[in-house]
Amino acid sequence: SFPEIFEKKNYELRIAGGAVRDLLSGLTPQDIDFATTATPAEMKAMFTAAGVRLINNKGEKHGTITARVHEQNFEITTLRIDVVTDGRHAEVEFTTDWQKDAERRDLTVNSMFLGLDGLLYDFFNGYEDLQNKKIRFVGKASERIQEDYLRILRYFRFYGRLAENPGDHEPNTLQAIQENAKGLAGISGERIWVELKKILLGKHVSHLVGLMYQLDIAQYIGLPLEGNLEEFERVTKNAQKLSPKPMTILTSLFKTKDDVTSLDLRLKISKEEKNLGLFLVKHRQELTKASGPEPLRPYQDFIMDSREANTTSRICELLKYQGEEHLLKEMQQWTVPTFPVSGHDLRKLGVSSGKDIGAALQQLREEWKRSGYHMDKEELLSCLRKV
């Protein structure tokens, strides 16, 4: 196993960061990252000698080597100190001091190491904070934030993942965030969007987005200046348990389609996300359930009239937005019926000109729609015979 490779050469190897946090929370970590006292060059030599495959990725100048063992990738990073930081990237030098490496990590709950013998190395009370569900920066909040302004959003993300209650922040943390909010203007939209999406799917989202407005962050990350926070709170309550897409939640802040466009300019969201936002802004008010025995009909008619492939999934997001749990279940079980009549059928009945066929198909389609898409080929064609 690859730990033995390190042991043989007397290098220390420990599990680092998020994986430790997950293991201590009783969760299975998504990926396990390691930290070591060995330098990248030393690791390369050891792995090559032991016949372990290395995956070429660009992490090496930051000290990261990726090894492929038993069909899994493991990232192993040399302990390091940030020498120069500009709020976005850091230049690093290597160290063998575990505490120095922990000092440059963002949050106490992410700054622990776990020895392979099960010993926990915790220089900043991360374990205690994890048990008390406290989210704190390592050392001075303002210093950590100024090293990488994206950490402001990471703070919110982990708050939404781990904290028990909304509003349980240290006042000096919020102050440091507010004083440094402007720094987010220099962070790339793509990086911001990755964090923001995770925040939107976490807990306390209404509280956290409210804070983004209070602390003056919203304007730097592409959110509208006058976000509709009441609607946002209503929709997050509605959609919470319905596994909405991040964009579905976020759109509730928007008042017009320009808000979607501005978000896209700042964050470079995907085309699909942008179109979903525009769709929801356009249809959220007037496309609602029908009163009477067929509440789903307006949505079904909309899908049948639209010739686009992904309309059904957008309608499902609209139903989540509206909090229509039962209709959503029905919609997810509904299959789009196929119109049973073709031009070929009409030719057999003696309709010959293309123009007449087109008109007849259109007329039958209307008839079929009125029947709630229940009429079959025979019934539809007998309509035509009557005409």
C-alpha positions in Angstrom: 0.0 0.0 0.0 1.3 3.5 -0.7 1.5 4.6 3.0 4.3 2.0 3.4 6.3 3.8 0.7 6.4 6.9 2.8 7.0 5.0 6.0 10.1 3.2 4.6 11.7 6.6 3.8 10.6 8.1 7.2 8.3 10.7 5.6 5.1 11.5 7.6 1.8 11.1 5.8 -1.6 12.2 7.2 -5.1 12.6 5.9 -5.8 16.3 5.6 -8.6 18.9 5.5 -12.1 18.1 4.4 -11.7 14.4 4.6 -10.8 14.6 8.3 -13.9 16.8 8.9 -16.1 14.3 7.2 -14.6 11.3 8.9 -15.1 13.0 12.3 -18.7 13.8 11.4 -19.3 10.2 10.6 -19.6 10.9 6.8 -17.9 9.1 4.0 -15.5 11.6 2.4 -15.9 12.2 -1.3 -12.2 12.1 -1.8 -9.4 11.6 0.6 -6.5 14.1 0.4 -3.2 13.5 2.1 -0.5 15.9 3.3 3.1 14.9 3.7 6.6 16.1 4.7 8.0 14.7 1.4 8.5 17.2 -1.4 7.0 16.6 -4.9 10.4 15.6 -6.2 10.9 13.1 -3.4 7.4 11.7 -3.9 7.9 11.3 -7.6 11.1 9.4 -7.1 9.5 7.1 -4.4 6.4 6.4 -6.5 8.3 5.7 -9.7 10.7 3.3 -7.9 7.6 1.5 -6.4 5.9 1.3 -9.8 2.9 3.5 -8.7 1.3 5.4 -11.6 1.3 9.2 -11.4 -1.3 11.2 -13.0 0.0 14.4 -14.6 -2.0 17.3 -13.3 -1.0 20.9 -12.9 -0.8 20.9 -9.1 2.9 20.2 -8.9 4.1 23.8 -8.4 1.7 24.0 -5.5 3.1 20.8 -4.1 0.4 18.3 -5.2 1.1 14.9 -6.7 -1.7 12.7 -7.8 -1.2 8.9 -7.5 -3.4 6.3 -9.0 -3.8 3.3 -6.7 -6.5 0.5 -7.0 -8.5 2.5 -9.6 -8.6 5.5 -7.3 -6.8 8.9 -7.4 -5.1 10.2 -4.3 -3.9 13.7 -4.0 -0.9 14.1 -1.8 0.4 17.6 -1.1 3.6 18.7 0.5 3.2 20.8 3.7 3.6 24.4 2.7 3.6 28.0 3.7 2.0 30.7 1.6 4.7 33.3 0.8 2.9 35.8 -1.4 -0.9 36.0 -1.7 -2.8 38.4 -3.9 -6.4 37.5 -2.8 -6.6 35.0 -5.6 -3.5 32.8 -5.8 -0.7 32.0 -3.5 3.0 31.4 -4.1 4.1 28.6 -1.7 7.3 27.3 -0.2 7.5 23.8 1.3 7.9 23.1 5.0 7.9 20.1 7.4 6.0 21.9 10.1 2.4 20.6 10.3 1.2 23.6 12.3 2.5 26.1 9.7 0.5 24.2 7.1 -2.6 24.2 9.3 -2.2 28.0 9.8 -2.8 28.7 6.1 -6.0 26.7 5.8 -9.4 28.6 5.8 -11.6 27.3 8.6 -10.8 25.5 11.8 -13.0 22.6 10.9 -10.9 22.2 7.7 -7.5 22.6 9.3 -7.1 19.2 11.0 -4.9 16.2 10.1 -5.5 12.6 10.9 -2.6 10.2 11.3 -3.1 6.8 9.7 -2.8 5.4 13.2 -6.0 7.4 14.1 -4.2 10.2 16.0 -5.8 13.6 15.4 -3.6 16.7 14.9 -5.7 19.7 15.7 -3.9 23.0 16.2 -6.9 25.3 16.2 -9.7 23.5 18.1 -11.3 22.3 14.9 -12.7 19.2 16.5 -14.4 21.2 19.3 -15.8 23.6 16.7 -17.1 20.7 14.6 -18.8 19.2 17.7 -20.3 22.6 18.6 -21.2 23.3 14.9 -19.2 26.5 15.0 -17.7 27.9 11.8 -14.6 30.0 12.4 -11.7 31.1 10.4 -8.2 29.9 11.4 -6.5 32.8 13.3 -7.6 36.3 12.2 -10.6 36.3 9.9 -9.5 39.3 7.9 -6.0 37.8 7.2 -7.5 34.5 6.0 -10.0 36.4 3.8 -7.4 38.6 2.3 -5.3 35.6 1.2 -8.3 34.5 -0.9 -11.5 36.5 -1.0 -13.5 33.4 -2.1 -13.2 32.3 1.5 -16.0 34.6 2.3 -18.3 32.3 0.3 -16.7 29.2 1.7 -17.5 30.5 5.1 -21.2 30.7 4.1 -21.1 27.3 2.4 -19.8 25.5 5.5 -22.1 27.5 7.7 -25.0 26.2 5.6 -23.6 22.7 5.8 -22.7 22.4 9.4 -24.3 25.1 11.6 -27.3 24.2 13.7 -29.2 27.5 13.6 -29.2 30.6 11.5 -27.7 33.7 13.1 -25.0 32.0 15.1 -22.0 34.0 13.8 -19.1 35.6 15.6 -19.6 39.4 15.3 -15.9 40.0 14.4 -16.2 37.4 11.6 -19.1 39.2 10.0 -17.3 42.5 10.4 -14.2 41.1 8.6 -16.5 39.8 5.8 -18.1 43.2 5.4 -14.8 45.1 5.4 -13.4 42.7 2.7 -16.6 42.2 0.6 -15.2 44.4 -2.2 -12.3 41.8 -2.7 -14.9 39.5 -4.3 -15.0 41.8 -7.3 -11.6 40.4 -8.3 -12.5 36.7 -8.1 -13.5 34.9 -11.3 -17.2 34.3 -11.9 -16.6 30.6 -12.4 -15.1 30.2 -8.9 -17.9 32.2 -7.3 -20.7 30.2 -9.1 -19.3 26.9 -7.9 -19.5 28.1 -4.2 -22.8 29.9 -4.7 -24.5 26.8 -6.1 -23.5 24.8 -3.1 -24.8 27.5 -0.7 -28.1 27.6 -2.6 -28.6 23.8 -2.0 -27.5 23.9 1.7 -29.3 24.8 4.9 -30.1 28.3 6.2 -30.0 29.6 2.6 -32.6 32.3 3.1 -30.6 33.6 6.1 -27.3 33.4 4.3 -28.4 35.2 1.2 -30.0 37.9 3.4 -26.6 38.3 5.0 -25.0 38.7 1.6 -27.2 41.8 1.2 -26.6 43.0 4.7 -22.8 42.7 4.5 -22.7 44.3 1.0 -21.5 41.2 -0.8 -24.4 40.7 -3.2 -23.4 43.4 -5.7 -19.9 41.9 -6.2 -21.1 38.5 -7.1 -23.7 39.3 -9.7 -26.8 39.4 -7.6 -29.4 42.2 -8.2 -29.0 45.3 -6.1 -32.7 45.1 -5.1 -33.1 41.4 -4.6 -36.6 40.2 -3.8 -35.8 38.7 -0.4 -39.4 38.0 0.6 -40.0 35.9 -2.6 -36.6 34.2 -2.0 -37.7 33.2 1.5 -41.0 31.9 0.3 -39.5 29.8 -2.5 -36.7 28.4 -0.4 -39.4 27.1 2.0 -41.5 25.8 -0.9 -38.7 24.0 -2.8 -36.5 22.8 0.0 -37.5 19.2 0.0 -38.1 18.9 -3.7 -34.4 18.9 -4.8 -34.5 22.0 -6.9 -31.7 23.1 -9.2 -29.6 26.0 -7.7 -30.9 28.3 -10.5 -34.5 27.6 -9.5 -33.9 28.8 -6.0 -31.8 31.8 -7.1 -34.3 33.0 -9.7 -36.7 33.9 -6.9 -34.4 36.9 -6.1 -34.9 38.3 -9.6 -37.5 40.7 -10.7 -36.8 40.9 -14.4 -35.0 39.0 -17.1 -32.2 41.6 -17.0 -31.3 40.3 -13.6 -30.6 36.9 -15.2 -28.5 38.5 -17.9 -26.4 40.4 -15.3 -25.9 37.3 -13.3 -24.7 35.5 -16.5 -22.3 38.3 -17.4 -20.7 38.2 -13.9 -20.7 34.4 -13.3 -20.7 32.9 -16.8 -23.4 30.4 -15.9 -24.1 27.6 -18.3 -26.5 28.1 -21.2 -29.0 25.7 -19.7 -28.9 27.5 -16.3 -29.4 30.9 -18.0 -32.4 29.6 -20.0 -34.0 28.0 -16.9 -33.7 31.4 -15.2 -35.3 33.2 -18.1 -38.0 30.6 -18.4 -38.9 30.9 -14.7 -39.0 34.7 -14.7 -41.2 34.6 -17.7 -43.7 32.0 -16.7 -43.8 31.8 -12.8 -46.8 34.1 -12.5 -49.2 33.2 -15.3 -48.5 29.5 -15.8 -50.3 28.1 -12.7 -52.5 25.2 -12.0 -56.1 25.1 -13.3 -59.0 25.0 -10.8 -61.1 22.0 -11.3 -60.5 18.3 -11.8 -57.3 18.6 -14.0 -55.0 21.0 -12.2 -52.0 19.8 -14.3 -53.6 20.6 -17.7 -52.1 24.1 -18.2 -48.6 22.7 -17.7 -49.3 19.7 -19.9 -50.7 21.9 -22.7 -47.6 24.1 -22.4 -45.3 21.0 -22.9 -47.4 19.7 -25.8 -47.4 23.1 -27.5 -43.6 23.5 -27.1 -41.4 21.7 -29.5 -38.3 21.8 -27.3 -36.9 18.6 -25.7 -36.2 20.0 -22.2 -39.5 21.7 -21.6 -40.7 19.0 -19.2 -37.7 19.4 -16.9 -38.2 23.2 -16.9 -41.8 22.7 -16.0 -40.8 20.5 -13.1 -38.5 23.2 -11.9 -41.4 25.7 -12.2 -43.5 23.4 -10.0 -40.8 23.2 -7.4 -40.5 27.0 -7.5 -44.3 27.2 -6.9 -44.1 24.6 -4.1 -46.6 22.3 -5.9 -45.3 19.0 -4.4 -48.3 16.8 -5.5 -48.4 18.2 -9.0 -44.7 17.7 -9.3 -45.0 14.0 -8.5 -47.8 13.6 -11.1 -45.7 15.5 -13.7 -42.7 13.3 -13.0 -44.9 10.2 -13.7 -46.5 11.7 -16.8 -45.1 10.7 -20.2 -45.6 13.0 -23.1 -48.2 11.3 -25.3 -47.5 10.8 -29.0 -49.9 12.3 -31.5 -51.5 9.2 -33.1 -52.2 10.5 -36.6 -49.7 10.9 -39.4 -49.8 12.3 -42.9 -49.6 8.8 -44.2 -53.0 8.0 -42.5 -54.6 11.0 -44.3 -53.3 9.9 -47.7 -54.9 6.5 -47.2 -58.2 8.4 -46.6 -57.7 10.2 -50.0 -56.4 13.6 -48.8 -53.8 14.3 -51.4 -52.5 17.8 -51.4 -49.7 18.7 -48.9 -51.5 21.9 -47.9 -54.7 20.0 -47.0 -52.8 17.4 -45.1 -51.1 20.1 -43.0 -54.4 21.8 -42.3 -56.1 18.5 -41.3 -53.3 17.5 -39.0 -53.4 20.9 -37.3 -57.2 20.6 -36.8 -56.9 17.0 -35.5 -54.2 18.1 -33.1 -56.5 20.7 -31.6 -59.3 18.1 -31.3 -56.8 15.7 -29.6 -55.7 18.5 -27.2 -59.3 19.3 -26.2 -59.8 15.6 -25.4 -56.9 15.8 -22.9 -54.7 13.8 -25.4 -57.0 10.8 -24.9 -58.5 10.3 -28.4 -56.9 7.5 -30.4 -56.2 7.3 -34.1 -59.7 5.8 -35.0 -61.6 8.5 -33.0 -59.6 11.3 -34.6 -60.0 10.0 -38.1 -63.7 9.6 -37.6 -63.8 13.3 -36.7 -62.3 14.0 -40.1 -64.8 11.8 -41.9 -67.6 13.8 -40.4 -66.1 17.0 -41.8 
